[in-house]
Amino acid sequence: MGHDLYAQNQIFRNSVDHVMKYLDQETNGLLIENWLSNKGDESFTDTRVVQPALFVFGYALTVLWKEWGVEPDAVIGHSVGEILAAYLDKVLSLKDAAHIICVRAKL
């Protein structure tokens, strides 16, 4: 998910790398290893990988859309998307949102 976009778009790649700084510490390298490997194997059935990966993808896609001039009037989400929406609405810092995602994924 997002592997080709990561390889081809500098803005998306920079956004992924930026948020990974927070998530990689919390996932002990598990997320970055699986994201960049593009294996598509059973690791993407592990919520410790999937939920942070969804957050990374949503975050990076949002940054890319904003670069293209797409600005939402409102944001809403469910589950992982709810935490991303809270970050986008400045209710949570990126670091705090990443931490919540990782704690939630471990549960």
KABELGI-V968151 format. One record per residue. N is the residue number from 1. RES is the residue in one small letter. NEAR is the number of other ideal C-beta (glycine too) atoms within 8 Angstrom. Layout:
N_RES_NEAR / N_RES_NEAR
This chain:
1_m_5 / 2_g_12 / 3_h_9 / 4_d_6 / 5_l_10 / 6_y_13 / 7_a_6 / 8_q_5 / 9_n_8 / 10_q_5 / 11_i_9 / 12_f_14 / 13_r_10 / 14_n_8 / 15_s_12 / 16_v_13 / 17_d_8 / 18_h_7 / 19_v_14 / 20_m_12 / 21_k_8 / 22_y_11 / 23_l_16 / 24_d_10 / 25_q_7 / 26_e_11 / 27_t_14 / 28_n_5 / 29_g_7 / 30_l_11 / 31_l_15 / 32_i_11 / 33_e_8 / 34_n_12 / 35_w_13 / 36_l_8 / 37_s_6 / 38_n_5 / 39_k_6 / 40_g_4 / 41_d_5 / 42_e_5 / 43_s_9 / 44_f_10 / 45_t_5 / 46_d_9 / 47_t_6 / 48_r_12 / 49_v_14 / 50_v_11 / 51_q_12 / 52_p_16 / 53_a_13 / 54_l_11 / 55_f_16 / 56_v_15 / 57_f_10 / 58_g_11 / 59_y_13 / 60_a_15 / 61_l_10 / 62_t_10 / 63_v_11 / 64_l_13 / 65_w_8 / 66_k_9 / 67_e_7 / 68_w_6 / 69_g_5 / 70_v_6 / 71_e_5 / 72_p_6 / 73_d_3 / 74_a_4 / 75_v_8 / 76_i_7 / 77_g_10 / 78_h_5 / 79_s_5 / 80_v_12 / 81_g_11 / 82_e_10 / 83_i_14 / 84_l_15 / 85_a_11 / 86_a_10 / 87_y_14 / 88_l_9 / 89_d_7 / 90_k_5 / 91_v_5 / 92_l_10 / 93_s_6 / 94_l_10 / 95_k_7 / 96_d_9 / 97_a_14 / 98_a_14 / 99_h_10 / 100_i_10 / 101_i_14 / 102_c_13 / 103_v_9 / 104_r_10 / 105_a_13 / 106_k_6 / 107_l_4
